[in-house]
Amino acid sequence: MWTTLDLALATGRPVQVVAVLEPPPLVAGAYGFVAPIHAVWNDCRDALLARVRNQIYDVVGRDPGWPIAIHRGSTAVKIAAASESFDAALIVMGLGHHNRIDRALGSETALHTLRAARRPLLAVPTVDTPLPRRAVVGIDFSTASVEAAKLAIELVPSLTSLLLVHVTPRWDLQPKAYAKWRSDYDRALAPALDRVIEELEAPAGVTLTTMISDGKPTPALLSAAKESVADMIVVGSQGLGFLDRMLVGSTASGIIRGAEVAVFALPTAALAAHASAPASEDACTIGT
C-alpha cells in the first residue's frame, strides 16, 4: 500500500483498488448438492470490502479516498480485466512474502496475473515496501526487454540507477568453436549495450551501468540484484530470448518466488498494447 501511495503522489496518477472474491469449488454437484453461494454473496462482498478498507487505513494511516471495486471470479483474470476497463498504466500487487504459505499464494497470483494481463505489473514483497531507487534490468536485446526498462523509468520516477544485466547464453559447442563464438559475441556486446543506453534516454539524475554475466538467467539476475543492493528487478518478455522463457516457465517462478525485492514485469501482451495506445493517466492497485 505504501508503494501505491508513494507512486500516486510521485506521478499524480489516480488509484483504483480491485478486490476479488473467488467462489468456493462446487464438488458435490453429482450428489444433488449445490452450495448456495448467491445467498451469501452480498455478505461476502460486504465483508471483503470492509477488510480492504481497514487494510488501506491501517497501512496508509488515513482514508485516501481510493475507489474500491469488488469482483467475483478468478483473481488473476478479474485483475487483468479490471486493469483494461480502468485503462490502468500499471498493476500493483503484493507478493505475500510474510511467511511460506503467503509467499507461495502471492507469487502464484502474481504469475497468473502477469500471464493474463496486458499492462505492466509491479509486484512488491511487503505492504510497506518503499519506492525503488536502484533496479537491475534483464537485457537480452529484445524489444520487450528494452521497453520494460523504458516503462520502469517512466512509471517509477523514484529510480536513480539502473544496472543493465545481460546473461550470456552457453551453447553446447566444441571448445574451439565456442571460444571463437564467445570472442565474437563479447566483442559485439559493449557497442550493443551502448546503443541500448542511448535508446533508453534516461532523464538527468538516473545513472545507467552495465554488467555481463554467465550462467542461468534466474540466479544471475537474483545474484546481481543482491550484490548491487537493488530495490527492484525489471524483466520483459518477447521472442526467443531467455526473458520470454522466464515469463512463461520455471524461470518466471524463480524470479518472482525468489526475489526479496520488487519485480517490475512487462508481458508480451502489454508490449503490444503499449505500442498501439497513448500513455494512460491511471494506475491500478490490487488488494486481495
MARLUMDO-511827 format. One line per 10 residues: number of its first residue (from 1); their letters; for each residue x negated, y negated, z negated of N, C-alpha, C. Coordinates in steps of 0.02 Angstrom, whole numbers, m for minus. Example, Ala and Ser with C-alpha at 12.3 -4.5 7.8 and 13.67 -1.06 7.14 Angstrom:
<nodes>
1> AS> m660/284/m390/m615/225/m390/m660/165/m390; m642/112/m354/m684/53/m357/m645/m2/m394
</nodes>
This chain:
<nodes>
1> MWTTLDLALA> m40/60/0/0/0/0/m43/m63/0; m98/m61/m39/m142/m120/m39/m169/m132/30; m187/m79/66/m212/m87/134/m161/m121/178; m98/m100/172/m45/m130/212/m35/m203/195; m34/m219/130/m25/m288/109/m83/m331/134; m144/m306/127/m202/m344/149/m202/m354/225; m182/m302/262/m178/m309/334/m125/m360/354; m68/m358/320/m15/m406/336/m38/m477/323; m73/m488/268/m98/m554/251/m152/m576/299; m196/m529/319/m252/m547/362/m231/m560/434
11> TGRPVQVVAV> m180/m524/458/m161/m530/528/m97/m570/539; m58/m580/486/6/m615/494/60/m573/526; 49/m507/528/98/m463/559/149/m440/507; 212/m435/526/263/m410/480/255/m335/468; 284/m311/414/279/m240/395/348/m209/394; 353/m150/422/414/m109/420/397/m44/384; 430/m30/329/418/31/291/466/85/317; 440/145/327/480/202/351/471/259/302; 526/286/278/525/345/235/569/399/267; 546/461/264/582/515/297/601/569/247
21> LEPPPLVAGA> 663/588/249/689/642/207/697/704/251; 656/754/238/660/816/277/714/861/248; 761/885/289/814/929/264/786/996/243; 817/1028/194/793/1094/172/805/1147/225; 763/1198/230/774/1251/279/836/1292/260; 875/1308/311/936/1349/300/920/1420/321; 901/1460/273/877/1527/289/930/1581/278; 988/1562/254/1039/1613/237/1099/1609/283; 1090/1580/343/1147/1574/388/1177/1640/408; 1136/1692/414/1161/1757/435/1208/1788/383
31> YGFVAPIHAV> 1206/1762/321/1248/1788/268/1309/1744/254; 1319/1696/299/1377/1653/292/1367/1596/244; 1305/1584/222/1292/1530/175/1257/1472/211; 1284/1413/203/1254/1352/231/1249/1301/176; 1189/1277/162/1180/1227/110/1217/1163/129; 1258/1136/85/1298/1076/101/1256/1012/100; 1207/1007/147/1162/950/146/1198/885/157; 1251/885/199/1287/823/213/1320/795/150; 1339/839/105/1373/817/45/1327/779/m2; 1262/795/2/1215/762/m44/1168/714/m7
41> WNDCRDALLA> 1179/704/58/1134/661/97/1131/591/68; 1188/562/53/1188/493/27/1150/488/m38; 1159/537/m82/1123/536/m146/1047/543/m135; 1028/588/m90/957/598/m75/927/534/m44; 964/504/2/939/442/33/931/387/m18; 979/379/m62/975/326/m112/917/339/m160; 907/402/m178/852/418/m224/784/405/m191; 778/422/m127/715/410/m91/703/335/m84; 755/298/m68/748/225/m61/725/194/m126; 754/215/m182/734/188/m247/661/206/m263
51> RVRNQIYDVV> 641/268/m245/573/289/m259/523/249/m218; 539/236/m155/494/197/m112/488/125/m138; 545/96/m157/543/28/m184/501/23/m247; 509/73/m290/470/74/m352/395/82/m337; 379/124/m288/309/135/m271/278/70/m244; 315/36/m200/289/m27/m173/278/m77/m229; 326/m82/m274/320/m131/m328/262/m113/m375; 255/m48/m390/202/m26/m436/133/m42/m407; 125/m33/m341/59/m42/m310/46/m116/m294; 95/m149/m264/85/m218/m243/92/m266/m302
61> GRDPGWPIAI> 133/m247/m351/143/m290/m409/200/m339/m402; 235/m335/m347/292/m378/m335/332/m349/m277; 389/m378/m263/429/m357/m206/409/m400/m146; 373/m372/m97/351/m412/m40/406/m425/11; 464/m396/0/520/m407/46/515/m368/110; 477/m314/110/471/m273/171/535/m233/181; 563/m233/242/622/m191/256/603/m117/253; 649/m76/229/637/m4/222/689/33/263; 666/77/307/710/118/348/704/190/324; 762/222/312/763/292/290/788/335/348
71> HRGSTAVKIA> 749/386/364/768/432/418/772/503/391; 806/545/429/811/616/411/786/658/469; 743/706/453/716/749/505/644/765/493; 607/778/547/536/793/543/498/728/529; 456/729/477/421/668/456/379/640/513; 336/680/544/292/656/596/331/629/656; 382/665/677/421/644/735/458/579/721; 487/573/662/525/513/645/480/453/637; 421/463/608/373/407/602/351/384/671; 335/431/714/314/413/782/370/376/819
81> AASESFDAAL> 431/401/813/488/368/846/501/299/817; 495/292/752/506/227/720/454/177/743; 392/198/751/340/152/773/355/126/844; 388/168/884/408/146/951/466/96/947; 517/113/908/576/69/904/559/2/873; 511/0/828/491/m64/798/436/m99/838; 414/m67/893/359/m95/933/299/m110/890; 281/m62/848/227/m72/799/159/m74/833; 116/m117/808/47/m120/832/5/m64/801; 25/m41/741/m16/7/704/28/45/655
91> IVMGLGHHNR> 15/110/649/46/151/598/m3/158/540; 20/143/480/m23/150/421/9/203/376; m30/253/356/m4/304/312/m59/332/268; m38/366/215/m86/392/167/m107/463/183; m165/481/157/m191/549/165/m179/592/104; m156/563/48/m140/602/m11/m200/638/m39; m257/604/m48/m318/636/m71/m325/637/m147; m270/636/m183/m274/636/m257/m290/705/m284; m262/756/m255/m278/824/m276/m273/869/m215; m290/933/m225/m295/978/m168/m230/985/m130
101> IDRALGSETA> m174/992/m165/m110/1001/m131/m89/938/m95; m93/880/m130/m75/817/m97/m119/804/m36; m183/821/m43/m229/810/12/m211/853/72; m195/915/61/m176/960/116/m113/936/150; m62/918/110/1/896/138/m7/830/175; m43/783/145/m53/718/176/m93/723/240; m144/764/241/m185/772/300/m145/803/357; m105/854/341/m65/885/393/m13/837/421; 18/797/378/67/748/402/34/697/447; m26/675/428/m62/627/470/m80/657/537
111> LHTLRAARRP> m102/720/538/m119/753/601/m59/761/646; m3/783/618/58/792/658/82/725/685; 78/673/644/98/606/666/53/582/722; m12/594/715/m59/574/767/m44/606/833; m25/669/832/m10/705/894/56/682/925; 102/658/883/168/638/909/171/565/928; 123/525/903/129/452/910/99/425/974; 124/366/993/96/328/1049/67/262/1025; 51/259/961/22/200/930/m40/219/891; m87/173/883/m145/188/840/m123/203/769
121> LLAVPTVDTP> m162/244/735/m145/264/667/m204/250/621; m189/219/564/m239/208/511/m217/250/451; m256/302/436/m241/345/379/m289/329/323; m262/314/264/m304/293/207/m300/345/152; m355/355/115/m357/409/65/m320/394/1; m315/331/m19/m282/315/m83/m238/253/m74; m192/243/m121/m146/187/m116/m180/120/m126; m237/120/m160/m272/57/m173/m335/49/m130; m336/83/m72/m393/77/m27/m400/5/m2; m457/m28/m12/m466/m96/13/m475/m96/89
131> LPRRAVVGID> m468/m154/119/m478/m159/191/m549/m140/209; m558/m99/261/m625/m77/280/m668/m135/305; m733/m131/290/m781/m181/314/m833/m149/359; m851/m86/345/m902/m51/384/m871/12/415; m878/19/480/m847/76/514/m899/115/555; m889/180/557/m925/224/602/m879/241/660; m903/232/721/m862/242/780/m891/298/822; m852/350/835/m873/403/880/m869/380/952; m925/381/988/m928/358/1057/m951/415/1102; m907/436/1148/m927/487/1197/m923/458/1267
141> FSTASVEAAK> m916/391/1272/m914/354/1335/m849/365/1374; m799/394/1342/m733/397/1373/m699/331/1362; m648/317/1403/m609/255/1395/m578/252/1326; m555/310/1302/m520/311/1238/m566/293/1180; m628/318/1181/m673/304/1125/m690/230/1122; m700/199/1181/m715/127/1182/m654/87/1163; m595/107/1189/m534/71/1173/m517/76/1099; m532/133/1068/m520/141/996/m562/90/957; m625/81/978/m667/32/945/m640/m39/954; m616/m54/1014/m588/m120/1027/m527/m134/983
151> LAIELVPSLT> m483/m84/979/m422/m93/939/m438/m97/865; m487/m60/843/m507/m64/772/m530/m134/755; m569/m164/799/m592/m233/788/m534/m281/788; m486/m269/834/m428/m314/840/m380/m308/781; m366/m246/760/m313/m234/711/m337/m232/640; m403/m225/630/m431/m226/562/m482/m283/559; m459/m344/551/m503/m402/555/m553/m408/499; m549/m365/449/m596/m367/393/m663/m336/411; m668/m301/468/m729/m267/487/m786/m317/498; m844/m300/470/m904/m341/479/m959/m303/515
161> SLLLVHVTPR> m955/m236/518/m1007/m198/553/m978/m133/579; m1001/m115/640/m982/m51/671/m1045/m14/691; m1050/48/669/m1105/92/689/m1078/139/743; m1100/129/805/m1078/171/861/m1120/234/862; m1087/292/850/m1122/356/845/m1106/399/905; m1158/419/941/m1150/466/996/m1181/533/977; m1141/586/981/m1165/653/965/m1185/688/1030; m1249/701/1038/m1274/732/1099/m1251/804/1104; m1221/824/1159/m1199/894/1166/m1259/941/1173; m1249/1002/1152/m1302/1053/1156/m1280/1105/1208
171> WDLQPKAYAK> m1315/1108/1264/m1299/1155/1316/m1339/1220/1308; m1309/1274/1328/m1343/1339/1324/m1385/1348/1387; m1444/1317/1387/m1489/1320/1444/m1555/1352/1424; m1593/1373/1473/m1661/1395/1460/m1701/1336/1432; m1749/1350/1387/m1786/1295/1354/m1814/1243/1402; m1844/1264/1457/m1873/1216/1504/m1819/1174/1537; m1765/1207/1557/m1710/1170/1589/m1677/1122/1540; m1669/1144/1477/m1638/1100/1427/m1683/1040/1412; m1748/1051/1408/m1795/996/1394/m1791/943/1450; m1786/965/1513/m1780/918/1569/m1714/881/1565
181> WRSDYDRALA> m1660/918/1553/m1594/886/1548/m1593/836/1491; m1621/855/1433/m1619/812/1375/m1661/748/1386; m1717/755/1421/m1758/697/1435/m1720/647/1478; m1687/671/1531/m1647/627/1574/m1588/597/1535; m1557/638/1494/m1499/616/1455/m1519/561/1406; m1573/572/1369/m1595/522/1320/m1615/457/1354; m1644/461/1412/m1666/401/1447/m1607/358/1468; m1549/389/1481/m1490/352/1504/m1447/327/1445; m1459/354/1385/m1415/338/1329/m1419/265/1308; m1479/239/1299/m1485/171/1273/m1450/120/1318
191> PALDRVIEEL> m1462/122/1384/m1426/75/1428/m1350/84/1425; m1327/146/1419/m1256/159/1416/m1226/130/1353; m1260/138/1297/m1235/110/1234/m1238/34/1235; m1287/6/1269/m1290/m67/1276/m1229/m93/1315; m1209/m56/1366/m1150/m76/1405/m1087/m72/1363; m1083/m21/1320/m1025/m16/1275/m1022/m76/1228; m1079/m95/1201/m1082/m153/1156/m1058/m216/1193; m1080/m225/1255/m1058/m283/1293/m983/m282/1305; m957/m223/1320/m885/m217/1335/m842/m230/1273; m867/m213/1214/m828/m223/1153/m817/m297/1138
201> EAPAGVTLTT> m863/m340/1157/m856/m411/1147/m837/m426/1074; m875/m400/1029/m860/m410/958/m865/m484/939; m820/m508/898/m822/m578/877/m882/m593/833; m897/m656/826/m952/m677/783/m939/m651/712; m990/m627/680/m982/m600/613/m975/m525/611; m967/m493/669/m963/m420/673/m1026/m393/704; m1064/m354/667/m1127/m326/690/m1117/m257/720; m1146/m246/779/m1142/m181/812/m1211/m149/815; m1217/m88/791/m1278/m49/795/m1262/20/823; m1313/56/843/m1302/121/874/m1342/175/839
211> MISDGKPTPA> m1318/236/847/m1352/294/818/m1340/354/864; m1392/393/877/m1386/454/917/m1398/513/871; m1350/559/872/m1353/616/826/m1348/681/864; m1372/735/834/m1365/802/862/m1320/844/816; m1295/898/843/m1254/942/803/m1181/942/825; m1138/961/780/m1067/964/794/m1034/897/775; m983/877/812/m953/810/802/m929/796/732; m891/843/703/m861/829/637/m914/817/583; m960/862/571/m1010/848/519/m1054/789/536; m1067/777/601/m1109/721/621/m1076/655/603
221> LLSAAKESVA> m1011/648/617/m976/586/601/m967/577/526; m950/632/492/m941/627/419/m1007/610/385; m1062/639/409/m1127/625/381/m1147/553/394; m1135/529/455/m1152/460/472/m1112/411/429; m1049/427/417/m1008/383/375/m1034/381/303; m1055/439/278/m1080/442/209/m1147/405/203; m1192/418/250/m1259/389/246/m1258/313/256; m1211/289/296/m1207/216/309/m1160/181/260; m1131/219/213/m1083/193/164/m1026/158/200; m999/191/251/m944/163/290/m879/169/253
231> DMIVVGSQGL> m832/123/269/m765/125/240/m715/158/286; m734/170/349/m686/195/398/m722/232/455; m689/283/481/m713/318/540/m662/305/596; m688/287/655/m645/270/712/m654/323/766; m599/350/791/m602/401/843/m549/389/896; m563/410/957/m515/407/1012/m510/474/1046; m462/482/1091/m453/548/1122/m432/540/1194; m472/569/1239/m455/572/1310/m507/613/1347; m484/648/1398/m532/682/1442/m562/744/1411; m624/759/1430/m656/821/1410/m709/810/1356
241> GFLDRMLVGS> m713/750/1329/m762/736/1277/m745/769/1212; m792/768/1165/m781/802/1101/m725/769/1061; m712/704/1073/m658/672/1035/m590/697/1058; m584/716/1121/m521/746/1144/m508/811/1107; m559/853/1101/m550/916/1065/m537/902/991; m566/848/965/m558/832/895/m486/818/877; m451/782/921/m383/762/904/m332/815/920; m351/870/951/m303/922/965/m323/989/934; m379/991/900/m401/1054/874/m431/1050/805; m477/1095/792/m503/1102/724/m546/1043/703
251> TASGIIRGAE> m578/1008/750/m620/952/731/m578/894/703; m518/885/731/m473/833/704/m457/849/632; m441/911/618/m427/931/549/m487/919/505; m547/933/531/m607/923/491/m618/850/473; m608/805/521/m617/733/508/m566/708/458; m503/720/471/m450/692/428/m450/726/360; m461/791/358/m462/825/293/m526/812/254; m581/802/290/m645/795/257/m665/724/241; m635/675/275/m656/606/264/m636/581/196; m682/549/162/m668/517/98/m652/443/108
261> VAVFALPTAA> m651/422/171/m637/352/188/m578/351/237; m558/291/255/m502/283/302/m522/309/371; m471/331/409/m481/355/478/m436/316/524; m465/283/573/m428/246/625/m430/289/688; m372/311/712/m371/358/768/m326/332/823; m349/340/885/m311/320/944/m298/382/987; m236/408/986/m221/467/1028/m215/447/1101; m219/496/1145/m216/483/1217/m152/445/1237; m95/465/1208/m32/432/1225/m33/359/1205; m66/342/1151/m71/273/1129/m113/232/1177
271> LAAHASAPAS> m164/263/1206/m207/229/1254/m166/209/1315; m124/255/1341/m83/240/1399/m32/186/1383; m1/190/1324/49/141/1304/18/72/1296; m42/70/1266/m75/6/1255/m95/m27/1321; m115/14/1369/m137/m13/1433/m81/m43/1473; m19/m19/1461/38/m41/1501/84/m90/1466; 67/m109/1404/111/m153/1366/72/m211/1336; 106/m269/1327/73/m326/1294/61/m312/1221; 15/m347/1191/0/m338/1120/61/m353/1077; 73/m309/1029/131/m317/985/113/m361/926
281> EDACTIGT> 164/m390/896/153/m430/836/173/m393/773; 194/m330/781/219/m293/723/168/m243/697; 175/m227/633/137/m173/602/187/m127/568; 171/m63/567/217/m15/537/181/23/482; 207/22/422/178/61/369/225/117/350; 198/174/331/238/233/319/236/253/246; 295/259/214/299/285/146/335/351/146; 311/400/109/344/465/108/365/483/38
</nodes>
